[in-house]
Amino acid sequence: QVQLVESGGDLVQPGGSLGLSCVASGNILYIGGMGWYRQAPGKQRELAASMTPGGNANYADSVKDRFTISRDNARNTVYLQMNSLKPEDAAIYYCFMNVNGRTYWGQGTQVTVAS
């Protein structure tokens, strides 16, 4: 069994920065793509950022140039650095990883952007 545990969600002021992390544990043979979705109240879950095993990153237009995704393969970890946060970035952020050919999800971490 594989588990993903996220951390880093918090309350931050507009214009501030926050870093999220997600660590996978369990019977891990291979990790493929990984990334972050987010879901704001009353809205559909959307892809914020993703990264291929080779390190190619993909971002939603709404977060480009503000968010940076990275991965540490040795630590089975994916990160999301969020800068210049806006109120519309407030959401529950869910990490995902393709582990051993199956997609796993984290439990979600709350990001609140408010004065």
NORFEN-V818426 format. One record per backbone hydrogen bond with DSSP energy under -1.0 kcal/mol. CO is the residue of the C=O (numbers start at 1). NH is the residue of the N-H. Records with the same first field share a line. If there is no record, write none. Layout:
CO = NH / NH
This chain:
1 = 27
3 = 25
5 = 23
7 = 21
10 = 112
12 = 114
13 = 16
16 = 85
18 = 82
20 = 80
21 = 7
22 = 78
23 = 5
25 = 3
26 = 28
30 = 100
33 = 98
34 = 51
35 = 96
36 = 48 / 49
37 = 94
38 = 46
39 = 92
40 = 43
46 = 38
48 = 60
49 = 36
50 = 58
51 = 34
52 = 55
56 = 52
58 = 50
60 = 63 / 64
63 = 66 / 67
66 = 83
68 = 81
70 = 79
72 = 77
76 = 24
77 = 72
78 = 22
79 = 70
80 = 20
81 = 68
82 = 18
85 = 15
86 = 89
87 = 90
91 = 111
92 = 39
93 = 109
94 = 37
95 = 106
96 = 35
97 = 104
98 = 32
99 = 102
102 = 99
104 = 97
109 = 93
111 = 91
112 = 12
